[in-house]
Amino acid sequence: MINELDLVVLKRDITESNLITGDIGTVIHKYNDTNFEIEFVTAEGSTVAVLSLSNNDIRAFDHREILHTRDISNIAA
């Protein structure tokens, strides 16, 4: 079950928000068991996107996974 403040993993690219499969976000609001407001941030804490997503778009972060970084400096603000 996904709850508020949980880390989640994006299951698909969302090109209009410059997000790719595997990006990690935080649940900032849980509307119900299948719909969530997710914030994606840089390592410094700057918000990249806040999106309303469903459990079709995200999955729970597994404690056995390792984080990965990618540079977004080439993305227009």
Contacts in CASP RR format, 6 or more apart in sequence:
PFRMAT RR
TARGET T0000
AUTHOR 0000-0000-0000
METHOD contacts of the structure
MODEL  1
MINELDLVVLKRDITESNLITGDIGTVIHKYNDTNFEIEFVTAEGSTVAV
LSLSNNDIRAFDHREILHTRDISNIAA
1 33 0 8 1.000
1 60 0 8 1.000
2 8 0 8 1.000
2 27 0 8 1.000
2 30 0 8 1.000
2 36 0 8 1.000
2 55 0 8 1.000
2 58 0 8 1.000
2 60 0 8 1.000
3 27 0 8 1.000
3 30 0 8 1.000
4 27 0 8 1.000
4 28 0 8 1.000
4 29 0 8 1.000
4 30 0 8 1.000
5 26 0 8 1.000
5 27 0 8 1.000
5 28 0 8 1.000
6 26 0 8 1.000
6 27 0 8 1.000
6 60 0 8 1.000
6 61 0 8 1.000
7 24 0 8 1.000
7 25 0 8 1.000
7 26 0 8 1.000
7 60 0 8 1.000
7 61 0 8 1.000
8 24 0 8 1.000
8 25 0 8 1.000
8 26 0 8 1.000
8 27 0 8 1.000
8 36 0 8 1.000
8 38 0 8 1.000
8 58 0 8 1.000
8 59 0 8 1.000
8 60 0 8 1.000
8 61 0 8 1.000
9 22 0 8 1.000
9 23 0 8 1.000
9 24 0 8 1.000
9 25 0 8 1.000
9 58 0 8 1.000
9 59 0 8 1.000
9 60 0 8 1.000
9 61 0 8 1.000
9 65 0 8 1.000
10 19 0 8 1.000
10 20 0 8 1.000
10 21 0 8 1.000
10 22 0 8 1.000
10 23 0 8 1.000
10 24 0 8 1.000
10 25 0 8 1.000
10 40 0 8 1.000
10 57 0 8 1.000
10 58 0 8 1.000
11 21 0 8 1.000
11 22 0 8 1.000
11 56 0 8 1.000
11 57 0 8 1.000
11 58 0 8 1.000
11 59 0 8 1.000
12 21 0 8 1.000
12 57 0 8 1.000
13 19 0 8 1.000
13 20 0 8 1.000
13 21 0 8 1.000
14 49 0 8 1.000
14 51 0 8 1.000
14 57 0 8 1.000
17 40 0 8 1.000
17 48 0 8 1.000
17 49 0 8 1.000
17 51 0 8 1.000
18 48 0 8 1.000
18 49 0 8 1.000
18 72 0 8 1.000
18 75 0 8 1.000
19 40 0 8 1.000
19 48 0 8 1.000
19 49 0 8 1.000
19 51 0 8 1.000
20 70 0 8 1.000
22 68 0 8 1.000
23 40 0 8 1.000
24 40 0 8 1.000
24 61 0 8 1.000
24 67 0 8 1.000
25 38 0 8 1.000
25 39 0 8 1.000
25 40 0 8 1.000
25 41 0 8 1.000
26 38 0 8 1.000
26 39 0 8 1.000
26 41 0 8 1.000
27 36 0 8 1.000
27 37 0 8 1.000
27 38 0 8 1.000
28 37 0 8 1.000
28 38 0 8 1.000
28 39 0 8 1.000
28 50 0 8 1.000
29 36 0 8 1.000
29 37 0 8 1.000
30 36 0 8 1.000
30 37 0 8 1.000
31 37 0 8 1.000
31 52 0 8 1.000
33 55 0 8 1.000
34 54 0 8 1.000
34 55 0 8 1.000
35 52 0 8 1.000
35 53 0 8 1.000
35 54 0 8 1.000
35 55 0 8 1.000
36 52 0 8 1.000
36 53 0 8 1.000
36 54 0 8 1.000
36 55 0 8 1.000
36 58 0 8 1.000
37 50 0 8 1.000
37 51 0 8 1.000
37 52 0 8 1.000
37 53 0 8 1.000
38 50 0 8 1.000
38 51 0 8 1.000
38 52 0 8 1.000
38 53 0 8 1.000
38 58 0 8 1.000
39 47 0 8 1.000
39 49 0 8 1.000
39 50 0 8 1.000
40 47 0 8 1.000
40 48 0 8 1.000
40 49 0 8 1.000
40 50 0 8 1.000
40 51 0 8 1.000
41 47 0 8 1.000
41 48 0 8 1.000
42 48 0 8 1.000
42 72 0 8 1.000
43 69 0 8 1.000
48 72 0 8 1.000
END
